[in-house]
Amino acid sequence: MAGWPIGEPDLVIDLPENDVPATGIVDFVYERVPISLSKDTWVKAVSYWPGDASVLHSVLLYVVNEDAPNVTPFELISLEDSEFFSLFAPGENVDEFLPNSGFLLPKNSDLVVKIRYLSSGRATSDQTRIGLHFVDAKPNLALTTLTLEKSDFVIPAGKANETFQVESVPFESDILVEAFAPQMHGRGTSVSIAAQLPDGSEYPLISVPNYNFNWQLNYVLQEPVSLPAGSRLISITTYDNSELNLFSLAPDEDAVVGPTSWDEILNHYVRTYHKTQ
């Protein structure tokens, strides 16, 4: 990589260095990283500079308040304590938000990163850098991530078709929907998200019928979809915890929610925008 993809960032964050073995499953790395902003700051884009792109599978970026509880970084990735706002996947070294929009980072906030590595046949180390690009003035649109989350569930051992439905609360104001980052571990097989409009009708937004744990992408709509106040989002998520699923590491055991590849999650991140006040 010759340099930062959209020019020098306003703030560069060096993530902790991590060793990656030559073979085997490398579990998720969770880190809380202070950024020490002296004032509330609007971010218009995030750039990523992988330390070793051959092993870096994904980076998920969250913001937490400085006074968030002193718990493990995984426990901070919850609706109560954090907000997701950016994703790195191979080939996507920059995450630019809509024109005249921004994500608000409160002063004295911290970041939490969730990093996944894939072994490549040789031992190596990675120290990825993150660049934040700031907005000079308050933008017209504020980025907010809506999370469709189920924080506690069990997928029985051998169950090949376990489905969960999650609904958001109705929106208090009109919003734009732009992108989706569905997140499951190895047992996730499909996800769909639709908008339920105030009249009860449904508008399909995204369908991933063959979800693959190794390709956790950020799906960006060609044009943002405008949804009126009173709408809500509904997700349908399916898991396979049977021997037929090669990504199910322990199909003879019940799968529960947790931080490792042996556990499961249901966190679907939806990028939305609303007018700033």
N, C-alpha and C positions, 0 to 999 in steps of 0.2 A: 504494500500500500504506500503510494508516493507521499501522501499527506492527508490532512483532514479533508473530507469530501466536499464541504461547502465553505472552506476557509477556516481561519484560526478561530476557535471557540472563545467565548468570554470567560469561561471557567473550565479548567481541565482537572479531572479527578482521576488519580491513579488508584485502581483497585488493588487489593492485596494480591501478592503473587501466590499461585497455586501450582503444586506439582501434579503432573498427570502421568500415571503409570503406562507402560507399553501396552498392556492387555487388561481385560476384565472390565467390569461395570464400575464406572466412576460415579459416585453419588452426588447429589446436588450440593452446592456450596452456597451458604447463606451468610451475608456479611452486612453489618450496619456500618455505614460510612458517613461521618460528619462532614458537612460542607460549609457551615459557619457563615451564612449570608447575613450581612449587617442590616438588610432591609428586605421587605417583600419584593420578589423579583419575578417578572413574567418571562417564561421560556418559550421560544418559537420553534426550536428544533434541538434534537439530540444527535450527536455524532459518536461513532464507536471506532476505536482503533484496537483491533484484537492483538494480543501479544503473540499468540500462535494460532493462526486461523485454521490450521489443520485439525485442531482438537476442540475449538470453541464451538459448541452447538447452539447455545442461546444465552441471552442475558435479559432478565426481566427487572425493570427499574420501578421502585416504589418510593414515595415520600412519606416520612413520619415526622410528627412534631418532636421537638427536642425533649419535651417532658413526657413522651410516651413511656410506658412502663419498661423497666429494666428486665426484659424477658428475652428468650432466644429470638434471633432474627426471624425464624420461621413463624413463631407465634405472633410476631408483629404484622405478618402478612394476613391481615384480617380486615373486615369492613370497619371495625371499631377503631383501628389504630393506624391504618395506612391507606394510600390511594395509589394504584398502579397508573403509570403514565407513559411508559415507553418499552419497546421490545427490540432486541437485536436478534436477527437470524442471519445465517450466512448469505452473502449477496445483498444485504440490506444494511449498509454501514451508516446510513443517515435516516433519521426519522423526523421529517418535516411536517409541521402542523398546517392547517388551512391558512391561507393568506389573512392577515389582519386578525390573527387569533394568538392565544398563548395559554400556557399552563402556569398557574400561580404557585410558586415555591415560597412558603412563608419564611420570614427571617428565622435564623437559628434552627431550621429544620434539618433532619438527617435523611440520608438515602438508605434504603435496604435493597440489596441486589440478590437475585437468585440466579446462580450460574450453573449451567450444565455442560459437562465435557464428555466427549466420546474418545476412547483410546484409539490410537492410530497405528499401533505396531512398534512404536518407539517411545521411550520415556522422554518427557519434555516438561517444560514449565510454561505457565501463561501469566502475564500481568497485563490485563486489558485496561485501556484508558477510555474514559468517557468525557465528551466535550459538550457543555451546555451553551447554547446560543441564546442571548437575551433579546428582549424587545425594549426599545428605547422609551416608548410611551404605552400607556394602558391600551390594550387592543379592544376592538369592538366585540370579539367573541372570546368566551372563556371555555377552555377544554376541561371537561369533566369525564372521568371514567365511571361508567355504570357497571357494577359487577353482579353477575348472576352467579350466586355462590350457594353451595350446600356444604356446610361445615362439618356435618356428622352423618355418616351413612355406612352401611355394610353391604358388600357384595358377596353373597354366599359362595363357598368353594364349589367349583364346577359349574356355576351359573353362567350360561352363554348369552343371555339376553336380559340384562337388568337395566331398566329405564327409569329415569327421574325427570320430573318436570319442575322447573323453577320459574317463578314469576317475579317481576319487579313491582314496586309500588307505582301507581299512576304518576306521570310527570306533572309537576306543578306549573310548568310553563312550556311553551313551544321549544323544541330542540331540533338540532341537526344530528343525524347519525352518519358516521363516516367510516368506521373500521371496527374489526372484530379480531380478538386474539383468544380463541378458545384454548383452555388449558385442562388437560387430563394427563394421567400417567399411562402406563402400558396397556391397561385394560380398556381404555376408551376406544370405541369403534365408530361412533357417529355423533354429530350434534347438528341441530338446526335451531335457528332463532327467528322468531316472527314478531311483528308489532301487532298488538291488539288495539284497534282504534276506539275512540269513545263510543261509537255506535255498536261495538261488539264484533265488527268484522276484523279479519286478520290479513296482514300484509307480510308475505314472506320476505326476509331480509338476507339470510345466508343459510346454505346447507352444505355440510361437509360429510358426505355419506361414507367416506372411507378414511376416517381420521387415522393418522400415523404418528405415533409417539416420537419418531425421529424427525418429523417435519412440522414443528409447532410454529406455524406461520402467522403473520399479521395480514388479515384479509381486508384490503382497502377497496371500498366501492368506487366505481368510476365517477359517480356523482353522489354527493351526500343526499340522504333522504330526510325530508322535513316531516316531523311528526307533531301533531297538535297537543296542547296540554290535555291531560286526561288519558293519554295513551299509556300503554305499558308494554314491556317486552316479556316474551315467553320463550324459554329454551327447553328443548327435548334432548336428553343426553342418554346414550346407550353404552353399556360396558359388557365385556366378555371376559369372565374369569374362569374359562374352561381350558382344557389342554389344546383345543383347536386354535387358541390365540397364542402365537409365539412370543408376544410381548408380556404375557402374564407370567411373572417370575415364579409364582407359587400357586398354581391353580388348585392345589389340594388344600388350601387354607382360605379362610374368609379374608377378604380385603377390607381394610379400614382406612380412614383418612389419616394422613401423616406426611412427614417431610421427606421420606426416602423413596427411591424407585420401587421399593417393594410395597409401598402404600399407594393410596389413590387420592385424587383431588377432583373437585368440580368447581373451577373458577373460570368463568367466561367473561372476558373484559371487552366492553363495548365503548368505543370512543365517541363521545357526544360533545356538542357545543351549544351554548346558550348566550344570549346577549349579556354583556357585562353591565353592572349597575352603575 
